[in-house]
């Protein structure tokens, strides 16, 4: 496999946790709730996956426990922001700090212990004969294919169904949605929790695909990149897919440059995705300075029913 093909394969794999986390953020923010707890939720998803897999030996159970555990974090964030009208930014940062600290505490006894199995792959041998596409997609794991399907499903849900119309109404004008009989609180709870579960799944994938054992702080800022991808993708699942693979490719590029024996310090190579994130956000902000941002109009604003007008 040549350098470019191997880089593209690595970009898909490295971009998948970013994609899952960004899709979770899109669901939450489309309902009008900012969730900056992505980093902490991903860490909790990773540590819960590791703990459960090591103790039970069941990959399926490990994923279910990670989903349920991160759903609780999503419910906590929804309680604070939707019911108690807490500042969404402060609540999200609190979730990140809480998840980071709790994951470090829970994972300490399991640190360095490899999980008993690997992610199953979908071997589509009939794709091998297709130039380039065969090498890229013929032997990807189930999470990669799940993320493809999820992008399509979420795009159709948000832009082609009545549920998606209601979701966008709740995110743009919750007062109007409430008058129309749409349960604003229910929608916001549901999508914040669903989004948190996808973030937890991203953390679980990161553990299973890249590390195979728990390492404290293993997300290494990927949660913050996923938050930036939401803005870069303009709250669109399809755009999030391409954005995630772009940044996944940059992450993989730094690692592969190290393998060539370059004299560039590894710390600088590891900075590439984060520097590009800042540059891209600056460019997108400048390019769209006179255009609608695409973000939900009520994003970050608590809805008080008694103030409806």
N, C-alpha and C positions, 0 to 999 in steps of 0.2 A: 504494500500500500504506500503510495507516494505521500510526500509531506502535506500537500494541500488536502488530499482526501482524508488523511488521518486527522488533520486539523478540523475539517468540517464534521467528521464523526464525533470528535471531542467537543466541538461547539454545541452539538445537539444534546449531548449528555450533560455538559456543564450548564447549558441554558435551561434544562428542564426544571431544576429546583427554583430558578429565578422566575420561570414562566408560571409554575404552580402558585408561588407566593404572590406574584403580580396579579394573577387572575383572582386570587382571594381578596387582594386589596381593591380590585375593580368592583367586585360584588359589594363590598362594604361601602366604598365611596359612592357608588351609583345610588345607594340608598340615602346618602347624605352624611355618612359617618366616617370621619377620618380615623384610620387605625395605624398609628405609628408603633404598634407593638409587634410588628412583623418579626424583628430579630429575636425577641424573647420567645415568641410563639414557635418559631422554627426550632430554636434550641430545645424547647419543651417537647416538641414533636420528635426530635432526634433522640433525646434521652429516654423518653417513654418507649419508643420503638426498641431501643437497645435493651433496656431493662426487661421488657416483656419477652422479647425474642430470646434473650439469654436464659430466662427462668422457665419459659414454657416450651421453647423450641418451635413455636408456631409463628410463621411469618404473618399469616392472616390475622391472628389474635393480636400480634404486635401492632399492626396497622390500625386495627379497630381501637385498641387502647389509646394510641396516639391521637386518633381522631376525636375520641371522647374527651380525653384530657385537654386538648386544645379547644374543643367546643366549650368547655367550662371557662377557659380564659376569654373566649369570645363573648360568652354570656355575661361575664364580669364586666367587660368593657361596655357591652350594651346596657347593662344595669346602670353603670356610672354615667354614661353619656345620654342615653335615651330616657331613662326613668328619672334619674337624679339630676340631669342637665349639667353634668360636670364638664369642664373644659376638655374637649376631645383630644387636643394635643397633649395636655398634661396627663390625661388618663392613658393614652397610648404609650407615652414615655414611661409611665409607671408600670405598665404591663411588660415593657421591654426589660426594665430593671428587675422586676419581680421574676420574670421567666429566666433571665440570665443567672440570677442568684440561686433560684430554686433548682435549675437544671444542673448547676455546678455542684450543689449539695447532694442531689439525688444520684448524680452520675459518678461521684467519687469512688464508691466501692466497685464500680464496673469499668473504670477507666483502664484501657489497654486490653480488655478481654474481647476477642473477636466474636462477632455473632456467628451462629452455627451454619448459616447458609447464604447464598447469593440470590440476587433478584433473578427470577425466571426470564428467559428471553423468548421472543416470538421469532423463531427461525423460519423466514419466508424464503425458502430456497429458490422458488420460481422467480424471485426478483434478482437473483445473482447475475442473470444474463443481461439485465438492463444496465447500460453504461452509467456510471456515477451513482444513479439512484439506488442501484442494487447494493453497492458498497456502503451507502449511507444508511439505508433503511432495512436491509434484509435480515439483520441480526440485532435489532435494538430490543431493549428490555420492555416489559409490560408497562412501566410507568411512562416511558416516552410515548408509546402508542395511546395510552390513556390521556396524556396531555393533548395529543392531537385531537382526539375525539372531544375532549372537554372544551377546547377552543371553539370548535364548530357548534357544540351544544349551547355554550354560553352566548355566542354571537347570535344564534337564532333566538335564544330565550330573550335576550335584551332588546333586539331590534325587530323581531318578527312575531312576537306573541303578546297577548293581552297582559300576561304577568310581567313581561318586560316593560310594557307601556306603563303599567302601574308602578313598577320599580323606578323608572325614570321620572315619573310624576312625583313620587315621594322624595326623590333626590333633588328635583328642581323646584317644586312648590308644594311642600307638605300640607300647607293650609288648604290649597285648592284640592289636593288629593283627598284630604279629610272630608271636605264638603261633598265630594263625589262618592263618599262611602268606602274609600280605600282605608283599611286599617294601618295607619302610618306606623304605630308602635310595633305591631306584629311584623310588618315588612322589614323594619330596621333591625329588630332582634334576629329575625330569620337570616337575613343576608350578612349581618355582622358575624353571626355564629358560623354560617356556611363558609364565609371568607376565612375565618380563623382556622377552620378545619383544613382548608386547602393549604394554608401556611404551615400547619403542623405536618401535613403530608409532604410538603417540600422539605422540611427538616428531616423527616424519616427517609426520604429518598437520598438526601445528602449523606446520611449515615450509611445506608445500604450500598450505594453506588460508588462512593469515593473513599470512605474511611474504613468501614467494616468493624470499627470499634469506637467507643465514645471518647471524644477529646473535648475538654472544656473549651467553650467559645469557638467550636468548630465551624460555625457559620461565617466567621471572619468578615462580618459586615455585609453579607449577601442580602440580609433583610432590608438594609438601607438602599442597596442598589435596586431591589424589587420595588421599593416605594418610588424611587426615581423613574423606573420603567413605566409605572402607571401614568405619570405625567408625560413622559416621552411618547407613550402609545395613545395618549389622549383618551384614556378610559375605554379603549376598544380592544377586545380580546384578540382579534386577528393581528392587529399591529403589535400587541404585546408579545405574540409568538416570535415575530421577526426581530423585535428589539431584544428579547431574551437570548436568542441565538447569536445576535451580534455581540452582546456582552459576554456570553458564554465563550464565543470564539476568541475574544480578547483575553479572557482568563486563561484559556488553553494555550494561546499563543505565547504568553509569558513563560509558561512551564516548558513549552517545547524549545523556546530560545535557550533556556537554561541547559537543555540536553545537548545543545550543539557545542557546549564548552565555551560560551562567550565570556568575556571578562566583565560584562555589565553586572553590577551587584544584583543579587536575586531580589533584594528589597525594592529596587527600582522597577524590576520586571513585575513584581506583585502589585505595584501601584498602578499599573496600566489601566485595569478596568475602572478604578476609582477616579483616576484623572480624566479618563474619557467620559465618565458619568457627569462630572462637573462641566466639562467642555460642551457636551451634548445638551445639557440642561440650559446652559448659557445661550447656545445657538438657537434652541427651540424657543426660549423666551424672547430672544431678539427677533427671530423670524416671524413669530405670531403676535408681536407686540400690538399690532393694530387689528388683530383678528380675534374672534371668540376663542377662548382657550379650550372649550369642549368639556370643561369640568362641570359637574352638577351645580346648579346655581345656589342651592341651599347647603352646599358642602361645608361642614364645620359649624353650622348654625343650629343650635338646639331648637326643637319645635315645642312651643308652649301653646296648648290648645286654647287657653283663655285669651291669648293675644292674636288669635286668628282674625284675619281681615282680608 
